[in-house]
């Protein structure tokens, strides 16, 4: 190779390297400008340089797509009509580009559920294509798919497609069970946070600013999940009523009577919808106990025993069920059932013990706190040494009643009214003033707790 050819190749390589370096520098400079504006939410100034980086340097940084999503969300909130639909379509396109260039840094659940929600909200595509996006999110990345609104839309679309004859009724029930379990797991996680911080606060320990934010955010998210769960139950509606369940399961029984999973699901749904008077329920329970004696079969045998007013037998089955049960929310249901029986029998201490066991398994089970509050309030005259301590019992009952609304938003109104009622029967400010130096009251008998005297 002669000197002239070598010189031309070297020159070309140098120019190419210079060009690449210049482009890289330009990408970095433009991205820096875009990101700085986006960080302070000056999206108007950020838009041009951000889209320049997106077009000319798509692999520069995932931050381009992260800031781009924030920018488009801000535009989406302000847009109306056709402009809103156009922004939605651009958001969808941005998600796809992010996944194309940064698949390892893109959560499948977030991407497909967000695309599905944008399509649903803006009537983009058909119900089938909208559902397909949610289904990809749920089946491929269930852990990331947990936004309350999106879970509702996913289930709602499935029910709508069933109405159009495109999905089986059993499929609706299967998805309902799965989505409800996911929601209840989230509720339990949040309720546990709220219960722990509330108890800390009631004990007189001031919460840090971080703990206060955590308590507030947990309450907001818990309320959202509670509303969505109510919406899902409403959407399911009459599809899960006895008039639909009984013929469906009667038709499937012969083919499924040795299928343990199906028997559990069918018996569970009939129990939840109080279809236990129908002979089919007994057939399901009997087949389930024959196929695989378990916590579920023991629980249903307990229900049947209660219907026959055989309380001792029922308690035996319920205790067996609690010992065998491995799923926390179902174990809580069994403990609650035992607590209810103990409460009716007047065994308040034992009832409280089982309600607490239920709460340990399912921290969002606010009704347990209401039951405990009711028993405490009902024992005011028996568990105090004098008038002041007897009335102080209502402070404790009030505390328990308020906890119910904090961990279960669906009980918020009932919780507030009940707590207010107890507060009205507790010592007044005058009573507190006339008992100087009393900062807490130890309550005796089965209650055995100490309650703080509120500050004047």
JOCORNOR-V438157 format. One record per helix or strand of 3 or more residues. SS is the DSSP state (H for helix, E for strand). FROM is the first residue (numbers start at 1). TO is the last residue. If there is no record, write none. Layout:
SS | FROM | TO
SS | FROM | TO
This chain:
H | 3 | 39
H | 43 | 56
H | 63 | 78
H | 81 | 101
H | 103 | 105
H | 108 | 121
H | 127 | 140
H | 148 | 163
H | 169 | 202
H | 209 | 240
H | 242 | 256
H | 260 | 272
H | 279 | 291
H | 295 | 307
H | 311 | 324
H | 328 | 344
H | 348 | 361
H | 367 | 377
H | 387 | 407
H | 409 | 425
H | 429 | 433
E | 440 | 443
E | 449 | 452
